[in-house]
């Protein structure tokens, strides 16, 4: 999906919470704090980022496998039989070499605006809009005129919320 001036996002791109490789470093930092199994990591990351990001098992387990393949972690069953990832000496050395980046990840805050921290009234209103659109489209079908009308209403509403006016002179005028 394209984001930008002509696509979704109104020309503004949201910064990703993690850049390439950062999640690996975060997980390594977290298992350095204490050995953890995958589900514990999922929950700890979700809590650390206040619900703004919850990694899936399809992200966590391959990352743990990668850390193990690199020799940075060892995944072994604990007394209860659950597999816990533990830091290896190689992982500790890698972490020390990347200490500044790891510390940044451990203190990183979630985005200011995400659905998890949006006021309940706003979330409810957004859900009402989505439901109304689904019902109207189901009742009247995907007529091109209706689609254009609804899209224009949504754009007008977005401009009203943002405080933009369609005929306001631009800064270049």
PALUM-995527 format. One record per residue: residue in three letters; x, y, z of N, C-alpha, C in turn; residue number from 1. Coordinates in Angstrom, 3 decimals, always signed. Example, Ala and Ser with C-alpha at 12.3 -4.5 7.8 and 13.67 -1.06 7.14 Angstrom:
R resn     n_c1     n_c2     n_c3    ca_c1    ca_c2    ca_c3     c_c1     c_c2     c_c3 resi
R  ALA  +13.190   -5.690   +7.800  +12.300   -4.500   +7.800  +13.200   -3.300   +7.800    1
R  SER  +12.850   -2.250   +7.080  +13.670   -1.060   +7.140  +12.900   +0.030   +7.870    2
//
This chain:
R resn     n_c1     n_c2     n_c3    ca_c1    ca_c2    ca_c3     c_c1     c_c2     c_c3 resi
R  UNK   +0.836   -1.160   +0.000   +0.000   +0.000   +0.000   +0.887   +1.232   +0.000    1
R  UNK   +0.546   +2.183   -0.801   +1.344   +3.387   -0.923   +0.841   +4.439   +0.051    2
R  UNK   +1.751   +5.065   +0.751   +1.406   +6.165   +1.636   +2.038   +7.416   +1.073    3
R  UNK   +1.387   +8.517   +1.291   +1.991   +9.757   +0.847   +0.954  +10.712   +0.333    4
R  UNK   +1.395  +11.656   -0.477   +0.549  +12.746   -0.928   -0.712  +12.250   -1.624    5
R  UNK   -0.590  +11.256   -2.490   -1.741  +10.771   -3.231   -2.391   +9.551   -2.600    6
R  UNK   -1.726   +8.921   -1.647   -2.252   +7.708   -1.037   -2.807   +7.984   +0.337    7
R  UNK   -2.972   +6.954   +1.089   -3.471   +7.092   +2.452   -2.434   +7.806   +3.295    8
R  UNK   -2.886   +8.465   +4.325   -1.958   +9.087   +5.252   -1.813  +10.578   +5.048    9
R  UNK   -2.448  +11.140   +4.020   -2.443  +12.573   +3.836   -1.063  +13.186   +3.710   10
R  UNK   -0.102  +12.428   +3.197   +1.224  +12.974   +3.003   +2.134  +12.815   +4.198   11
R  UNK   +1.616  +12.320   +5.294   +2.437  +12.133   +6.484   +2.601  +10.648   +6.730   12
R  UNK   +3.835  +10.223   +6.910   +4.092   +8.819   +7.212   +4.342   +8.693   +8.687   13
R  UNK   +3.774   +7.668   +9.275   +4.027   +7.403  +10.680   +5.331   +6.636  +10.791   14
R  UNK   +6.149   +7.043  +11.735   +7.407   +6.348  +11.957   +7.095   +4.974  +12.542   15
R  UNK   +7.785   +3.983  +12.039   +7.611   +2.629  +12.567   +8.139   +2.588  +13.984   16
R  UNK   +7.539   +1.743  +14.797   +7.994   +1.606  +16.174   +9.385   +0.982  +16.213   17
R  UNK   +9.647   +0.018  +15.312  +10.953   -0.638  +15.249  +11.475   -0.608  +13.828   18
R  UNK  +12.723   -0.268  +13.685  +13.395   -0.363  +12.394  +13.993   -1.770  +12.290   19
R  UNK  +14.526   -2.097  +11.108  +15.067   -3.431  +10.873  +16.098   -3.802  +11.945   20
R  UNK  +15.914   -4.955  +12.554  +16.861   -5.479  +13.530  +16.636   -5.015  +14.961   21
R  UNK  +15.831   -3.964  +15.143  +15.653   -3.441  +16.501  +14.870   -4.389  +17.402   22
R  UNK  +13.882   -5.085  +16.852  +13.114   -6.010  +17.684  +14.018   -7.132  +18.199   23
R  UNK  +14.941   -7.594  +17.378  +15.900   -8.623  +17.817  +16.699   -8.124  +19.016   24
R  UNK  +17.158   -6.882  +18.919  +17.953   -6.296  +19.995  +17.109   -6.096  +21.255   25
R  UNK  +15.857   -5.685  +21.085  +14.961   -5.533  +22.235  +14.752   -6.879  +22.924   26
R  UNK  +14.467   -7.914  +22.158  +14.245   -9.246  +22.731  +15.507   -9.738  +23.425   27
R  UNK  +16.651   -9.530  +22.816  +17.913   -9.928  +23.440  +18.101   -9.185  +24.768   28
R  UNK  +17.791   -7.895  +24.784  +17.889   -7.104  +26.017  +16.946   -7.633  +27.089   29
R  UNK  +15.765   -8.034  +26.674  +14.775   -8.521  +27.637  +15.161   -9.882  +28.210   30
R  UNK  +15.763  -10.748  +27.389  +16.188  -12.037  +27.952  +17.468  -11.880  +28.762   31
R  UNK  +18.182  -10.761  +28.557  +19.339  -10.472  +29.417  +18.852  -10.096  +30.815   32
R  UNK  +17.684   -9.432  +30.889  +17.107   -9.066  +32.185  +16.718  -10.319  +32.963   33
R  UNK  +16.105  -11.276  +32.243  +15.722  -12.562  +32.833  +15.359  -13.524  +31.714   34
R  UNK  +15.650  -14.807  +31.880  +15.250  -15.784  +30.859  +13.726  -15.758  +30.694   35
R  UNK  +13.278  -15.861  +29.458  +11.835  -15.781  +29.190  +11.455  -16.756  +28.084   36
R  UNK  +10.197  -17.170  +28.120   +9.677  -17.951  +27.000   +8.904  -17.005  +26.083   37
R  UNK   +8.541  -17.488  +24.918   +7.939  -16.643  +23.893   +6.725  -15.873  +24.350   38
R  UNK   +5.793  -16.554  +25.024   +4.570  -15.882  +25.459   +4.888  -14.765  +26.447   39
R  UNK   +5.852  -14.985  +27.330   +6.258  -13.933  +28.276   +6.795  -12.721  +27.524   40
R  UNK   +7.557  -12.964  +26.478   +8.088  -11.859  +25.675   +6.961  -11.088  +24.993   41
R  UNK   +5.997  -11.808  +24.429   +4.858  -11.154  +23.774   +4.158  -10.234  +24.765   42
R  UNK   +3.840  -10.754  +25.942   +3.123   -9.971  +26.954   +3.969   -8.819  +27.487   43
R  UNK   +5.251   -9.044  +27.699   +6.130   -7.993  +28.230   +6.278   -6.849  +27.227   44
R  UNK   +6.379   -7.173  +25.945   +6.497   -6.132  +24.917   +5.184   -5.369  +24.801   45
R  UNK   +4.073   -6.096  +24.816   +2.764   -5.436  +24.766   +2.614   -4.459  +25.938   46
R  UNK   +3.001   -4.889  +27.122   +2.903   -4.039  +28.309   +3.866   -2.854  +28.220   47
R  UNK   +5.085   -3.115  +27.798   +6.103   -2.054  +27.693   +5.651   -0.941  +26.754   48
R  UNK   +4.945   -1.311  +25.679   +4.499   -0.330  +24.697   +3.012   -0.018  +24.823   49
R  UNK   +2.467   -0.270  +26.001   +1.103   +0.119  +26.372   +0.065   -0.279  +25.331   50
R  UNK   +0.234   -1.466  +24.755   -0.736   -1.964  +23.795   -0.568   -1.427  +22.385   51
R  UNK   +0.368   -0.502  +22.177   +0.576   +0.059  +20.835   +1.174   -0.982  +19.899   52
R  UNK   +1.865   -1.965  +20.458   +2.454   -3.028  +19.647   +2.437   -4.320  +20.440   53
R  UNK   +1.903   -5.343  +19.825   +1.922   -6.682  +20.393   +2.470   -7.612  +19.319   54
R  UNK   +3.683   -8.118  +19.520   +4.233   -9.013  +18.497   +3.457  -10.327  +18.455   55
R  UNK   +3.346  -10.881  +17.282   +2.655  -12.160  +17.135   +3.649  -13.294  +17.380   56
R  UNK   +3.137  -14.492  +17.652   +4.035  -15.647  +17.754   +4.846  -15.834  +16.471   57
R  UNK   +4.275  -15.454  +15.324   +4.968  -15.567  +14.048   +6.131  -14.602  +13.903   58
R  UNK   +6.240  -13.658  +14.821   +7.383  -12.745  +14.861   +8.350  -13.185  +15.955   59
R  UNK   +7.812  -13.500  +17.127   +8.650  -13.823  +18.294   +9.459  -15.100  +18.085   60
R  UNK   +8.800  -16.190  +17.696   +9.514  -17.472  +17.635  +10.599  -17.512  +16.554   61
R  UNK  +10.358  -16.977  +15.363  +11.469  -16.917  +14.404  +12.616  -16.019  +14.888   62
R  UNK  +12.284  -14.955  +15.621  +13.336  -14.085  +16.160  +14.158  -14.834  +17.194   63
R  UNK  +13.493  -15.591  +18.061  +14.225  -16.402  +19.046  +15.105  -17.436  +18.341   64
R  UNK  +14.589  -18.034  +17.274  +15.388  -19.003  +16.501  +16.606  -18.328  +15.889   65
R  UNK  +16.424  -17.121  +15.372  +17.539  -16.378  +14.787  +18.593  -16.077  +15.854   66
R  UNK  +18.141  -15.620  +17.030  +19.082  -15.322  +18.119  +19.844  -16.578  +18.531   67
R  UNK  +19.154  -17.713  +18.529  +19.806  -18.976  +18.875  +20.796  -19.383  +17.778   68
R  UNK  +20.385  -19.252  +16.515  +21.273  -19.592  +15.393  +22.542  -18.742  +15.395   69
R  UNK  +22.417  -17.498  +15.813  +23.566  -16.586  +15.862  +24.448  -16.854  +17.081   70
R  UNK  +23.946  -17.678  +18.007  +24.707  -17.969  +19.215  +24.503  -16.945  +20.322   71
R  UNK  +23.526  -16.038  +20.152  +23.281  -14.989  +21.142  +22.359  -15.450  +22.269   72
R  UNK  +21.598  -16.499  +22.009  +20.667  -17.014  +23.012  +20.670  -18.532  +22.936   73
R  UNK  +20.294  -19.134  +24.045  +20.123  -20.584  +24.089  +18.692  -20.815  +24.561   74
R  UNK  +17.961  -21.630  +23.831  +16.577  -21.929  +24.185  +16.550  -23.347  +24.723   75
R  UNK  +16.185  -23.454  +26.010  +16.197  -24.757  +26.686  +14.955  -24.892  +27.553   76
R  UNK  +14.503  -26.133  +27.755  +13.363  -26.332  +28.657  +13.765  -26.002  +30.098   77
R  UNK  +12.836  -25.373  +30.821  +13.084  -25.123  +32.244  +12.516  -26.288  +33.054   78
R  UNK  +12.429  -26.135  +34.365  +11.947  -27.216  +35.232  +10.521  -27.644  +34.899   79
R  UNK   +9.720  -26.714  +34.377   +8.331  -27.042  +34.043   +8.199  -27.597  +32.626   80
R  UNK   +9.308  -27.633  +31.886   +9.270  -28.146  +30.520   +9.059  -27.061  +29.472   81
R  UNK   +8.807  -25.830  +29.906   +8.627  -24.728  +28.953   +9.993  -24.261  +28.469   82
R  UNK  +10.076  -23.950  +27.189  +11.350  -23.510  +26.619  +11.562  -22.033  +26.913   83
R  UNK  +12.666  -21.751  +27.585  +13.024  -20.369  +27.917  +14.302  -19.991  +27.185   84
R  UNK  +14.321  -18.765  +26.711  +15.525  -18.235  +26.062  +16.411  -17.605  +27.124   85
R  UNK  +17.697  -17.944  +27.059  +18.698  -17.400  +27.985  +19.808  -16.761  +27.171   86
R  UNK  +20.376  -15.713  +27.720  +21.481  -15.017  +27.076  +22.747  -15.868  +27.147   87
R  UNK  +23.500  -15.906  +26.066  +24.797  -16.596  +26.046  +25.900  -15.545  +26.220   88
R  UNK  +27.132  -15.975  +26.475  +28.236  -15.007  +26.533  +28.377  -14.212  +25.221   89
R  UNK  +28.144  -14.872  +24.086  +28.202  -14.175  +22.795  +27.104  -13.117  +22.709   90
R  UNK  +25.919  -13.469  +23.211  +24.809  -12.512  +23.229  +25.103  -11.335  +24.135   91
R  UNK  +25.729  -11.609  +25.284  +26.097  -10.529  +26.212  +27.108   -9.590  +25.559   92
R  UNK  +28.063  -10.148  +24.822  +29.064   -9.324  +24.134  +28.403   -8.476  +23.043   93
R  UNK  +27.486   -9.090  +22.282  +26.772   -8.353  +21.239  +25.948   -7.225  +21.856   94
R  UNK  +25.287   -7.535  +22.950  +24.475   -6.540  +23.646  +25.347   -5.392  +24.154   95
R  UNK  +26.494   -5.728  +24.714  +27.406   -4.688  +25.215  +27.904   -3.804  +24.073   96
R  UNK  +28.189   -4.401  +22.932  +28.655   -3.634  +21.771  +27.563   -2.718  +21.223   97
R  UNK  +26.311   -3.049  +21.517  +25.165   -2.272  +21.031  +24.382   -1.658  +22.187   98
R  UNK  +25.078   -1.378  +23.284  +24.437   -0.918  +24.518  +23.588   +0.332  +24.319   99
R  UNK  +24.081   +1.343  +23.608  +23.327   +2.594  +23.431  +22.002   +2.334  +22.714  100
R  UNK  +22.048   +1.541  +21.647  +20.825   +1.226  +20.902  +19.873   +0.400  +21.758  101
R  UNK  +20.411   -0.544  +22.527  +19.575   -1.381  +23.397  +18.903   -0.526  +24.468  102
R  UNK  +19.659   +0.393  +25.069  +19.082   +1.272  +26.090  +17.982   +2.147  +25.507  103
R  UNK  +18.190   +2.619  +24.270  +17.158   +3.413  +23.598  +15.879   +2.596  +23.435  104
R  UNK  +16.019   +1.342  +23.032  +14.848   +0.482  +22.847  +14.134   +0.222  +24.166  105
R  UNK  +14.902   +0.016  +25.226  +14.305   -0.284  +26.529  +13.585   +0.917  +27.125  106
R  UNK  +13.930   +2.120  +26.691  +13.285   +3.323  +27.221  +12.339   +3.969  +26.212  107
R  UNK  +12.227   +3.385  +25.033  +11.357   +3.941  +23.994   +9.908   +3.933  +24.468  108
R  UNK   +9.220   +5.007  +24.165   +7.810   +5.143  +24.528   +6.943   +4.805  +23.322  109
R  UNK   +5.713   +4.360  +23.579   +4.810   +4.088  +22.458   +4.420   +5.395  +21.778  110
R  UNK   +3.906   +5.307  +20.554   +3.443   +6.519  +19.883   +2.398   +7.218  +20.753  111
R  UNK   +2.365   +8.545  +20.685   +1.418   +9.305  +21.498   -0.007   +8.894  +21.165  112
R  UNK   -0.290   +8.713  +19.884   -1.655   +8.383  +19.484   -1.696   +6.973  +18.919  113
R  UNK   -2.401   +6.125  +19.580   -2.702   +4.800  +19.044   -4.039   +4.385  +19.622  114
R  UNK   -4.699   +3.472  +18.956   -6.049   +3.093  +19.361   -6.099   +2.651  +20.816  115
R  UNK   -5.053   +2.034  +21.305   -5.050   +1.554  +22.682   -5.158   +2.655  +23.719  116
R  UNK   -4.738   +3.887  +23.380   -4.837   +4.957  +24.361   -5.777   +6.067  +23.918  117
R  UNK   -6.521   +5.855  +22.844   -7.479   +6.855  +22.381   -8.640   +6.938  +23.371  118
R  UNK   -9.196   +8.141  +23.543  -10.364   +8.264  +24.429  -11.490   +7.349  +23.945  119
R  UNK  -12.165   +6.731  +24.885  -13.234   +5.777  +24.547  -14.302   +6.403  +23.653  120
R  UNK  -14.594   +7.683  +23.881  -15.613   +8.362  +23.074  -15.186   +8.444  +21.607  121
R  UNK  -13.904   +8.667  +21.372  -13.389   +8.753  +20.000  -13.436   +7.380  +19.333  122
R  UNK  -13.008   +6.354  +20.046  -13.039   +4.992  +19.498  -14.474   +4.602  +19.166  123
R  UNK  -15.412   +4.904  +20.062  -16.821   +4.568  +19.824  -17.352   +5.309  +18.598  124
R  UNK  -17.013   +6.586  +18.467  -17.478   +7.361  +17.319  -16.893   +6.814  +16.014  125
R  UNK  -15.613   +6.444  +16.031  -14.993   +5.863  +14.835  -15.677   +4.545  +14.465  126
R  UNK  -15.982   +3.742  +15.470  -16.672   +2.476  +15.219  -18.068   +2.715  +14.647  127
R  UNK  -18.764   +3.762  +15.134  -20.094   +4.099  +14.607  -20.013   +4.475  +13.130  128
R  UNK  -19.000   +5.242  +12.776  -18.827   +5.639  +11.371  -18.602   +4.406  +10.498  129
R  UNK  -17.728   +3.508  +10.938  -17.467   +2.293  +10.150  -18.730   +1.451   +9.998  130
R  UNK  -19.493   +1.321  +11.084  -20.722   +0.534  +11.030  -21.735   +1.185  +10.090  131
R  UNK  -21.879   +2.506  +10.178  -22.818   +3.215   +9.305  -22.437   +3.038   +7.834  132
R  UNK  -21.147   +3.119   +7.535  -20.697   +2.915   +6.155  -21.011   +1.507   +5.670  133
R  UNK  -20.712   +0.511   +6.505  -20.996   -0.881   +6.112  -22.489   -1.083   +5.868  134
R  UNK  -23.324   -0.536   +6.760  -24.780   -0.710   +6.609  -25.289   -0.012   +5.351  135
R  UNK  -24.834   +1.203   +5.116  -25.292   +1.957   +3.947  -24.867   +1.256   +2.663  136
R  UNK  -23.632   +0.787   +2.618  -23.144   +0.096   +1.423  -23.892   -1.219   +1.216  137
R  UNK  -24.192   -1.909   +2.302  -24.930   -3.170   +2.186  -26.352   -2.915   +1.701  138
R  UNK  -26.962   -1.842   +2.182  -28.347   -1.541   +1.819  -28.463   -1.024   +0.387  139
R  UNK  -27.509   -0.196   -0.037  -27.633   +0.462   -1.339  -26.675   -0.060   -2.396  140
R  UNK  -25.740   -0.915   -1.994  -24.792   -1.446   -2.967  -23.650   -0.488   -3.230  141
R  UNK  -22.739   -0.933   -4.084  -21.520   -0.170   -4.356  -21.708   +0.741   -5.561  142
R  UNK  -22.772   +1.518   -5.566  -23.041   +2.472   -6.633  -21.945   +3.542   -6.639  143
R  UNK  -21.414   +3.852   -7.812  -20.300   +4.805   -7.906  -20.664   +6.177   -7.359  144
R  UNK  -21.904   +6.610   -7.569  -22.337   +7.916   -7.066  -22.359   +7.917   -5.544  145
R  UNK  -22.875   +6.853   -4.949  -22.912   +6.753   -3.489  -21.496   +6.725   -2.924  146
R  UNK  -20.633   +5.955   -3.546  -19.244   +5.868   -3.076  -18.589   +7.249   -3.114  147
R  UNK  -18.769   +7.980   -4.211  -18.178   +9.320   -4.331  -18.750  +10.266   -3.276  148
R  UNK  -20.059  +10.194   -3.037  -20.705  +11.053   -2.037  -20.184  +10.757   -0.642  149
R  UNK  -20.131   +9.471   -0.285  -19.652   +9.095   +1.050  -18.180   +9.463   +1.232  150
R  UNK  -17.376   +9.240   +0.207  -15.954   +9.585   +0.296  -15.782  +11.088   +0.495  151
R  UNK  -16.573  +11.899   -0.216  -16.493  +13.356   -0.068  -16.907  +13.778   +1.345  152
R  UNK  -17.961  +13.157   +1.878  -18.391  +13.474   +3.249  -17.294  +13.136   +4.257  153
R  UNK  -16.654  +11.999   +4.069  -15.577  +11.605   +4.983  -14.389  +12.564   +4.881  154
R  UNK  -14.039  +12.961   +3.653  -12.933  +13.923   +3.486  -13.269  +15.264   +4.138  155
R  UNK  -14.518  +15.732   +3.948  -14.941  +16.993   +4.575  -14.857  +16.894   +6.093  156
R  UNK  -15.303  +15.775   +6.628  -15.248  +15.566   +8.078  -13.804  +15.560   +8.559  157
R  UNK  -12.932  +14.889   +7.822  -11.514  +14.849   +8.197  -10.919  +16.254   +8.195  158
R  UNK  -11.262  +17.057   +7.179  -10.757  +18.439   +7.127  -11.299  +19.258   +8.297  159
R  UNK  -12.585  +19.077   +8.617  -13.175  +19.792   +9.757  -12.445  +19.443  +11.047  160
R  UNK  -12.189  +18.162  +11.240  -11.496  +17.716  +12.456  -10.090  +18.301  +12.509  161
R  UNK   -9.415  +18.314  +11.364   -8.042  +18.821  +11.312   -7.989  +20.347  +11.363  162
R  UNK   -9.137  +20.993  +11.141   -9.153  +22.450  +11.131   -8.783  +23.029   +9.781  163
R  UNK   -8.753  +22.188   +8.753   -8.431  +22.640   +7.401   -9.706  +23.102   +6.716  164
R  UNK   -9.581  +24.068   +5.832  -10.719  +24.469   +5.011  -10.308  +24.326   +3.558  165
R  UNK  -11.189  +23.757   +2.721  -10.812  +23.501   +1.333  -10.509  +24.767   +0.543  166
R  UNK  -11.168  +25.928   +0.860  -10.911  +27.120   +0.068   -9.994  +28.117   +0.765  167
R  UNK   -9.363  +27.713   +1.839   -8.425  +28.619   +2.511   -7.206  +28.816   +1.620  168
R  UNK   -6.723  +30.072   +1.543   -5.532  +30.285   +0.708   -4.345  +29.527   +1.273  169
R  UNK   -3.538  +28.979   +0.380   -2.360  +28.246   +0.833   -1.274  +29.238   +1.197  170
R  UNK   -0.240  +28.759   +1.865   +0.865  +29.620   +2.273   +1.625  +30.147   +1.062  171
R  UNK   +1.507  +29.453   -0.082   +2.222  +29.866   -1.288   +1.500  +30.987   -2.026  172
R  UNK   +0.178  +31.215   -1.735   -0.612  +32.204   -2.474   -0.301  +33.599   -2.021  173
//
